């Protein structure tokens, strides 16, 4: 297979996020939601109007997703919380653990939130990956991950992809509508190319994964073949998602943390127009 390389990108939102993450298209509002984990900020961006908003959270935030009935669900340092349309805040699952914080999360086809955690010191096996239902019921999916990161489902819902970053792998599970099983590697990122971080799955069933310290987003086929690389100017590319009215533009978050001489785009929200065809993502049902 021939690998296609692209370098065309635009700066959607010029910012200096410490750890930009979690781009998510909110179709009901026609906006992109993204976060600064360590800056404790939730950003929104409307590409049709250019309107932007920023709100601060009381603690580090790992992921934010839209809810089916309006409002947001937040994966926060001390658990999963709900923000109602009237801005009322309430905990859905409150479980503070000293030295641990929230990280990436994704909404499953059944409307549950699959939320990750990790240790601040990135201790091996110190994180978790758990399914949080709309009623607050928590089911541990994996209890010994290190940096729980990207997750996404195949268009037919039969597979779920997952990243525990230090493994250098994108893994795939079979999915029966409730729990994942039959874990195996889809692809291993080679030494020197960065580490897999956030991911999204397109309408062809291909997996797009952002490479931390790799300055790129890669597209892999469902059989694990590399067929596209988007090279970006800043090394800490963190996550990606399709957005815009037709779900054809690929948005990529970036980070400045740990960079001694950051590129001007580090911490900004980038976009690759017309990169592919995304799939509408479910909203959280809680």
C-alpha positions in Angstrom: 0.0 0.0 0.0 1.2 3.5 -0.8 1.4 5.9 2.1 0.2 9.4 1.3 1.8 12.4 3.1 0.1 15.7 3.7 1.4 18.9 5.4 -1.5 21.3 4.7 -3.1 22.6 7.9 -4.6 25.8 9.2 -4.7 27.3 12.7 -8.4 27.1 13.7 -7.8 28.7 17.2 -4.5 30.3 18.1 -3.9 29.5 21.7 -1.2 28.5 24.2 -2.9 25.6 25.9 -0.5 23.8 28.3 -2.0 20.4 27.3 -4.7 20.8 24.6 -6.7 17.6 24.3 -10.0 16.0 23.5 -11.5 17.6 20.4 -15.2 16.7 20.0 -17.7 17.8 17.5 -21.1 18.9 19.1 -23.6 18.6 16.2 -26.5 20.1 18.2 -24.6 23.3 18.8 -22.5 23.3 15.6 -19.3 23.7 17.5 -16.1 21.9 18.5 -15.4 21.3 22.1 -11.8 20.9 23.3 -9.9 21.2 26.5 -6.7 22.3 28.2 -6.2 19.5 30.7 -3.6 21.2 33.0 -5.0 24.7 32.4 -8.4 23.4 33.7 -10.2 25.0 30.7 -13.0 24.0 28.4 -12.9 25.7 25.0 -15.6 25.8 22.3 -15.2 27.0 18.7 -17.8 27.6 16.1 -16.1 27.3 12.6 -19.1 28.9 10.9 -19.0 32.1 12.9 -15.5 32.0 14.5 -17.2 32.4 17.9 -15.1 31.1 20.8 -15.8 30.5 24.5 -13.6 29.5 27.4 -14.7 28.4 30.8 -12.5 27.4 33.8 -13.1 24.2 35.8 -12.3 23.9 39.5 -9.9 21.0 38.8 -7.9 19.4 36.0 -10.2 18.1 33.3 -9.5 15.1 31.1 -12.4 15.1 28.7 -15.7 16.9 28.0 -18.5 15.5 25.8 -22.0 16.7 24.9 -25.0 15.1 26.6 -28.1 13.9 24.7 -30.5 16.3 26.5 -28.2 19.3 26.6 -25.3 20.2 28.8 -21.9 18.4 29.2 -20.4 15.4 30.9 -16.9 16.1 32.3 -14.1 13.6 33.2 -12.5 15.5 36.0 -9.6 14.8 38.4 -12.0 13.5 41.1 -14.6 11.7 39.0 -17.2 12.2 36.4 -19.6 15.2 36.6 -22.5 16.6 34.8 -23.1 20.2 33.8 -26.7 20.9 33.0 -27.9 23.4 30.4 -28.6 25.9 33.2 -25.0 25.5 34.4 -25.9 23.4 37.4 -23.0 21.2 38.4 -23.3 17.8 40.0 -21.2 14.7 40.5 -22.3 11.6 38.7 -19.5 9.5 40.1 -17.2 11.0 42.7 -14.0 9.0 43.4 -11.0 11.1 44.4 -7.7 9.2 44.5 -4.6 11.0 45.7 -2.1 11.5 42.9 -4.5 10.5 40.1 -6.3 12.5 37.5 -8.7 12.0 34.7 -7.5 11.7 31.1 -9.2 11.0 27.7 -12.7 9.6 27.4 -15.1 8.6 24.7 -18.9 8.0 24.4 -19.8 4.4 23.4 -22.6 3.6 20.9 -24.9 2.9 23.9 -24.4 6.4 25.3 -22.1 5.4 28.2 -18.8 7.3 28.9 -15.7 5.2 28.7 -13.4 7.3 30.9 -9.7 7.0 31.6 -7.5 7.9 34.5 -3.7 8.1 35.1 -1.2 8.9 37.8 0.3 12.4 37.7 3.7 10.7 38.0 2.7 8.3 35.2 3.4 5.3 37.4 3.1 2.0 35.6 -0.4 0.4 36.0 -1.6 3.3 38.1 -4.5 4.3 35.9 -7.9 2.8 34.9 -10.3 2.6 32.1 -14.0 2.4 33.1 -17.5 2.5 31.7 -19.7 5.1 33.4 -23.4 4.6 32.6 -26.0 7.4 32.6 -27.2 6.4 36.1 -23.7 6.6 37.5 -23.0 2.8 37.5 -19.3 2.2 37.0 -17.8 -0.9 35.4 -14.0 -1.2 35.4 -12.8 -2.2 31.9 -9.1 -2.2 32.6 -7.5 -1.7 36.0 -3.8 -1.6 35.3 -3.2 1.0 32.5 -0.5 3.7 32.7 -1.7 6.6 30.5 -5.3 5.8 29.4 -5.8 7.6 26.1 -7.7 7.5 22.9 -10.7 5.3 22.3 -13.1 4.9 19.3 -15.6 2.5 17.7 -15.8 1.1 14.2 -18.7 2.5 12.2 -20.6 -0.8 12.6 -20.0 -0.8 16.4 -18.3 -4.3 16.4 -14.8 -3.1 17.3 -13.4 -0.6 19.8 -9.9 0.8 19.5 -7.9 1.9 22.6 -4.5 3.4 23.5 -2.4 3.0 26.6 0.3 5.4 25.5 3.5 3.9 26.9 2.8 0.5 25.2 3.3 2.3 21.8 0.3 0.4 20.6 -3.2 1.0 19.2 -5.1 -2.0 20.4 -8.4 -3.4 19.1 -11.2 -5.2 21.0 -14.3 -7.0 19.8 -17.4 -5.2 21.2 -20.7 -6.9 22.0 -22.7 -3.8 22.8 -21.7 -3.9 26.5 -18.1 -4.8 27.2 -14.9 -5.2 25.2 -13.1 -8.5 24.8 -10.4 -10.3 22.7 -7.8 -7.5 23.0 -5.0 -7.6 20.4 -2.6 -5.1 18.9 -3.8 -3.3 15.7 -0.5 -1.5 15.2 2.7 -0.7 17.1 4.3 2.8 16.6 7.9 2.4 15.8 10.7 3.9 17.9 11.4 7.5 17.0 8.0 8.2 15.6 6.3 9.3 18.8 3.7 7.8 21.1 0.1 7.1 20.3 -2.3 9.5 22.0 -5.9 10.5 21.1 -7.7 8.9 18.1 -10.8 8.9 16.0 -12.4 6.5 13.5 -13.6 7.6 10.1 -16.5 6.4 7.9 -14.1 3.9 6.1 -13.4 2.3 9.5 -9.8 3.7 9.4 -8.2 4.8 12.6 -6.6 8.3 12.8 -4.2 8.6 15.8 -2.2 11.6 17.0 1.4 11.0 17.8 2.8 12.7 21.0 6.4 13.8 20.2 5.8 12.7 16.7 4.4 15.9 15.2 1.9 14.0 13.1 -1.5 12.3 12.7 -1.5 8.9 11.1 -4.3 7.0 9.4 -4.4 3.2 9.7 -6.7 0.8 7.9 -8.8 -1.7 9.8 -6.1 -4.3 9.1 -3.4 -2.1 10.6 -1.8 -0.8 7.4 -0.5 2.8 7.4 -1.9 4.7 4.4 -1.8 8.4 5.4 0.4 10.7 7.4 -0.3 14.4 8.2 2.8 16.1 9.3 2.4 19.1 11.6 4.9 21.7 12.8 4.7 21.1 16.6 5.8 17.8 18.1 3.2 17.4 20.8 0.1 16.5 18.8 -2.4 15.1 21.2 -5.8 14.1 19.7 -7.9 14.4 16.6 -11.6 14.5 15.6 -13.7 15.2 12.5 -15.9 18.3 12.7 -17.7 20.9 10.7 -21.1 20.7 9.1 -20.1 17.7 6.8 -17.6 16.1 9.3 -14.9 16.4 6.7 -12.4 18.6 8.5 -9.9 17.0 10.9 -9.3 19.0 14.1 -6.1 18.4 16.0 -5.2 19.5 19.5 -1.6 20.3 20.6 0.4 20.9 23.7 3.1 23.2 25.0 4.0 21.3 28.2 7.6 20.3 28.4 8.8 22.2 25.3 11.7 24.5 25.9 11.3 26.3 22.6 7.7 25.8 21.5 6.7 26.4 17.9 4.2 29.3 17.5 1.4 26.7 16.9 2.1 24.7 20.1 -1.0 24.7 22.2 -3.3 25.8 19.3 -6.2 24.0 17.8 -5.2 23.0 14.2 -7.4 21.8 11.3 -6.8 19.9 8.2 -9.7 20.9 5.8 -11.2 18.1 3.8 -9.1 15.4 5.4 -11.7 12.7 5.1 -15.2 11.7 6.2 -16.0 11.4 9.9 -18.8 9.6 11.6 -21.3 11.3 13.9 -20.5 10.5 17.5 -23.1 9.6 20.1 -23.9 11.9 23.0 -23.8 10.8 26.6 -27.2 9.7 27.8 -26.9 10.8 31.4 
